[in-house]
């Protein structure tokens, strides 16, 4: 599954992005996925739960990609 996420501000915290896109059922599950090394940002492992994800970045988790786009 590939998805796009439109920002409403300058950035979104990584754990919130996983929750908002349905990759994680809760913020806690998202944080656990990050801690377990299941998440990459632009192809690099990301261990910071609240990493600032900005427009143009791609997050990969559990075989799915989320492309982050600038808001309207």
C-alpha beads as a LAMMPS data file, in Angstrom:
LAMMPS data file: protein, C-alpha beads

72 atoms
71 bonds

1 atom types
1 bond types

-500.0 500.0 xlo xhi
-500.0 500.0 ylo yhi
-500.0 500.0 zlo zhi

Masses

1 110.0

Atoms # bond

1 1 1 0.000 0.000 0.000
2 1 1 1.274 3.420 -0.911
3 1 1 -0.401 6.518 0.466
4 1 1 -0.065 10.284 0.496
5 1 1 -0.426 12.476 3.556
6 1 1 -1.088 16.215 3.268
7 1 1 0.461 18.359 5.974
8 1 1 -1.682 20.891 7.797
9 1 1 1.338 22.726 9.155
10 1 1 5.102 22.782 8.702
11 1 1 5.653 19.207 9.921
12 1 1 4.058 16.214 11.660
13 1 1 5.622 14.056 14.369
14 1 1 6.515 10.599 13.079
15 1 1 4.441 8.722 15.692
16 1 1 1.437 10.948 14.879
17 1 1 1.871 10.339 11.143
18 1 1 1.698 6.564 11.669
19 1 1 -1.506 6.984 13.672
20 1 1 -3.132 9.475 11.273
21 1 1 -2.495 7.277 8.237
22 1 1 -3.772 4.114 9.922
23 1 1 -0.393 2.358 9.956
24 1 1 -0.690 2.251 13.741
25 1 1 -3.942 1.961 15.689
26 1 1 -2.651 4.332 18.365
27 1 1 0.221 6.675 19.114
28 1 1 1.592 4.083 21.528
29 1 1 1.632 1.402 18.844
30 1 1 3.361 3.851 16.481
31 1 1 6.046 4.551 19.074
32 1 1 6.575 0.808 19.559
33 1 1 6.937 0.275 15.795
34 1 1 9.568 3.036 15.676
35 1 1 11.415 1.597 18.697
36 1 1 11.408 -1.860 17.054
37 1 1 13.127 -0.463 13.955
38 1 1 10.119 -1.012 11.661
39 1 1 10.177 2.555 10.288
40 1 1 12.464 4.330 7.823
41 1 1 12.423 7.928 6.633
42 1 1 13.839 8.566 3.165
43 1 1 15.414 5.099 3.253
44 1 1 17.201 5.586 6.580
45 1 1 16.208 3.920 9.877
46 1 1 14.529 6.413 12.216
47 1 1 14.458 5.829 15.963
48 1 1 13.214 9.252 17.111
49 1 1 9.527 8.852 17.925
50 1 1 8.757 12.533 17.451
51 1 1 11.020 13.147 14.443
52 1 1 9.680 16.094 12.424
53 1 1 8.442 14.780 9.090
54 1 1 8.202 17.492 6.437
55 1 1 6.836 17.802 2.920
56 1 1 8.794 15.783 0.362
57 1 1 9.805 13.025 2.749
58 1 1 8.808 9.365 2.405
59 1 1 8.132 7.156 5.414
60 1 1 8.209 3.361 5.006
61 1 1 6.622 1.079 7.568
62 1 1 5.641 -2.595 7.349
63 1 1 6.082 -2.680 3.574
64 1 1 4.035 0.454 2.878
65 1 1 5.145 3.916 1.826
66 1 1 3.690 7.235 2.961
67 1 1 4.638 10.221 0.813
68 1 1 4.283 13.472 2.740
69 1 1 2.994 16.403 0.661
70 1 1 2.663 20.091 1.445
71 1 1 -0.818 21.182 2.499
72 1 1 -3.010 23.317 0.276

Bonds

1 1 1 2
2 1 2 3
3 1 3 4
4 1 4 5
5 1 5 6
6 1 6 7
7 1 7 8
8 1 8 9
9 1 9 10
10 1 10 11
11 1 11 12
12 1 12 13
13 1 13 14
14 1 14 15
15 1 15 16
16 1 16 17
17 1 17 18
18 1 18 19
19 1 19 20
20 1 20 21
21 1 21 22
22 1 22 23
23 1 23 24
24 1 24 25
25 1 25 26
26 1 26 27
27 1 27 28
28 1 28 29
29 1 29 30
30 1 30 31
31 1 31 32
32 1 32 33
33 1 33 34
34 1 34 35
35 1 35 36
36 1 36 37
37 1 37 38
38 1 38 39
39 1 39 40
40 1 40 41
41 1 41 42
42 1 42 43
43 1 43 44
44 1 44 45
45 1 45 46
46 1 46 47
47 1 47 48
48 1 48 49
49 1 49 50
50 1 50 51
51 1 51 52
52 1 52 53
53 1 53 54
54 1 54 55
55 1 55 56
56 1 56 57
57 1 57 58
58 1 58 59
59 1 59 60
60 1 60 61
61 1 61 62
62 1 62 63
63 1 63 64
64 1 64 65
65 1 65 66
66 1 66 67
67 1 67 68
68 1 68 69
69 1 69 70
70 1 70 71
71 1 71 72
